[in-house]
Amino acid sequence: MPAMRFFALTSAALPLALIFLTSSFPAAAAEQPAAAAKKDVIVEQADAHNAPKQHLDQLFSQLKRERDPEKASGIANEIRMEWNDSGSATVNLLMQWADKAIEEKRNPAALDFLDEAIALKPAYAESWNRRATLNFVMGNYRKSMSDIERVLDLEPRHFGALSGMAAILSNSGNDQLTLKAWERFLDIYPAERTAQEQANTLAEKLAGNRT
């Protein structure tokens, strides 16, 4: 399976490798993307609300217990919805601008928006994750892995980042580390069929190499 498919595990909403781009893009934002380039007009605002950690913990507990792939996918989508809200209107807008720039293949602009979002709220894991995805698409695997590691520092249960890590490690030909990444993924999201298949295939391959 191509490495790009690994990234697709993290979002059922969009095709290709744009794995974390699940929010729709408002028309108003589309009309004025250039505004984000003006550093003096980007001012962090107070959080409208903080995603309730208790609810997220409950969702992860449900995801870990669920064995039906379709039900698990629904739970995973709820988790993504929680991840997509930074709690800051400014950061959310920058993320939407980045999404639009990526759709239009304006990758340098998208990187600028994501860099700004990270600078404004460095503890928001999804901005790092989105940049990791974009770096992967652009072939910057070292930068992508660095961003993935930051995501996992902030949210160790981020199964999307783990699938991205597995993709990069697979590209490097490191089967053992790729298997470990998929095992970490399955410990969080055990009902994901493609992850199961990848882990089983690698386990069999490594077992065969040892005989």
C-alpha positions in Angstrom: 0.0 0.0 0.0 1.4 3.4 -0.9 2.6 5.6 1.9 0.0 8.2 1.1 -2.7 5.8 2.1 -1.4 5.7 5.6 -2.0 9.4 6.0 -5.5 9.0 4.7 -6.4 6.9 7.7 -6.7 10.0 9.8 -9.6 11.6 7.9 -12.5 10.0 6.2 -13.7 13.4 5.0 -11.0 14.2 2.3 -9.1 12.2 -0.3 -5.4 11.9 -1.0 -2.9 12.9 1.8 -4.6 16.0 3.1 -5.5 14.0 6.2 -6.3 16.5 8.8 -8.2 19.1 6.7 -11.7 18.3 7.9 -13.1 21.8 8.5 -15.0 23.6 5.8 -13.6 26.9 4.5 -15.9 30.0 5.0 -16.5 32.2 2.0 -15.4 35.3 3.9 -12.0 33.7 4.6 -11.6 32.7 1.0 -12.1 36.3 -0.1 -9.3 37.7 2.1 -6.5 35.1 2.5 -3.9 37.8 2.1 -4.8 39.3 5.4 -3.0 36.6 7.3 0.3 37.7 5.8 0.0 41.0 7.6 1.6 40.2 11.0 0.4 43.4 12.6 -3.3 42.4 12.1 -3.0 38.9 13.6 -3.6 39.3 17.3 -4.3 36.3 19.5 -7.7 36.4 21.1 -8.9 34.9 24.3 -10.1 31.3 24.1 -13.8 31.1 23.4 -13.8 27.8 25.2 -11.5 25.0 26.0 -12.3 21.6 24.6 -13.4 19.5 27.6 -10.6 17.1 28.3 -13.0 14.8 30.2 -15.1 14.4 27.1 -12.0 13.7 24.9 -10.8 11.1 27.5 -14.2 9.4 27.3 -14.1 9.3 23.5 -10.7 7.7 23.6 -11.9 5.1 26.1 -14.8 4.3 23.8 -12.4 4.1 20.8 -10.1 1.7 22.7 -13.0 -0.6 23.6 -15.0 -0.5 20.3 -14.4 -3.5 18.0 -16.9 -2.6 15.3 -15.0 -0.7 12.6 -17.9 1.5 11.5 -18.8 2.5 15.1 -15.1 3.1 15.8 -14.8 5.3 12.8 -17.7 7.4 14.1 -15.9 7.8 17.4 -12.7 8.7 15.7 -14.5 11.4 13.8 -15.8 12.9 17.0 -12.2 13.0 18.3 -11.1 14.8 15.1 -13.8 17.4 15.6 -12.5 18.0 19.1 -9.0 18.4 17.7 -10.0 20.7 15.0 -11.2 23.4 17.4 -8.2 25.3 18.8 -10.3 27.3 21.2 -9.1 30.5 19.5 -11.0 32.2 16.7 -7.7 33.6 15.3 -6.0 30.3 15.1 -9.1 28.6 13.7 -9.1 31.2 10.9 -5.5 30.7 10.1 -6.1 26.9 9.9 -8.9 27.5 7.5 -6.7 29.8 5.4 -4.1 27.0 5.4 -6.6 24.5 4.3 -7.8 26.7 1.4 -4.2 27.3 0.3 -3.4 23.6 0.3 -6.6 22.9 -1.8 -5.3 25.5 -4.3 -1.8 24.0 -4.2 -0.3 27.2 -2.7 1.9 25.3 -0.3 4.3 28.2 0.6 1.3 30.3 1.7 -0.2 27.3 3.6 3.1 26.9 5.5 3.1 30.6 6.4 -0.4 30.3 7.8 0.5 27.2 9.8 3.7 28.8 11.1 1.6 31.7 12.3 -0.9 29.4 14.0 1.9 27.6 15.8 3.6 30.8 16.9 0.3 32.1 18.3 -0.7 28.8 20.1 2.3 26.4 20.3 0.4 24.0 22.5 -2.3 23.4 19.9 -1.3 20.0 18.5 -3.4 20.1 15.3 -1.5 23.0 13.8 1.8 20.9 14.2 -0.1 17.9 12.8 -1.3 19.8 9.7 2.1 21.1 9.0 3.5 17.6 9.4 1.0 16.5 6.7 1.9 19.3 4.4 5.7 18.7 4.8 5.0 15.0 4.0 3.1 15.9 0.8 6.0 18.2 -0.2 8.5 15.4 0.4 10.1 17.1 3.4 10.1 13.9 5.5 12.6 15.0 8.1 10.6 18.2 8.9 7.4 16.1 8.9 8.8 13.7 11.4 10.0 16.6 13.6 6.4 18.0 13.6 4.9 14.6 14.3 7.1 14.2 17.3 5.9 17.5 18.6 2.3 16.4 18.0 2.9 13.3 20.1 4.5 15.3 22.8 1.3 17.3 23.1 -1.1 14.5 22.4 0.4 11.0 22.7 -3.0 9.5 21.6 -2.9 11.2 18.2 -3.5 8.2 15.9 -3.3 10.4 12.8 0.3 11.5 13.7 1.1 7.9 14.4 -0.1 6.8 10.9 2.0 9.6 9.5 5.0 8.3 11.4 4.4 4.8 10.1 4.3 6.2 6.5 7.6 7.9 6.9 9.3 5.0 8.5 7.9 2.7 5.8 9.4 4.9 3.2 12.8 4.6 4.9 12.5 0.8 4.8 12.6 0.4 8.6 10.1 -2.4 9.1 10.7 -2.9 12.8 10.0 0.8 13.7 7.1 0.9 11.3 5.5 -2.0 13.0 6.0 -0.3 16.4 4.3 2.8 15.1 1.3 0.7 13.9 1.2 -1.1 17.2 1.0 2.2 19.0 -1.7 3.2 16.7 -3.7 0.0 17.3 -3.3 0.4 21.1 -5.3 3.6 20.7 -7.6 2.7 17.8 -7.7 -1.1 17.6 -10.6 -1.5 15.2 -8.9 0.3 12.2 -8.7 -2.4 9.6 -6.0 -0.9 7.4 -3.8 -0.5 10.4 -4.5 -4.1 11.4 -3.5 -5.3 7.9 -0.3 -3.3 7.9 0.7 -4.5 11.3 -0.1 -8.1 10.5 1.8 -8.0 7.2 4.9 -6.5 8.8 4.8 -8.9 11.7 4.7 -11.9 9.3 7.5 -10.4 7.2 9.7 -9.8 10.2 8.9 -13.3 11.5 9.9 -14.8 8.1 13.1 -12.9 8.1 14.0 -14.4 11.5 13.5 -18.0 10.4 
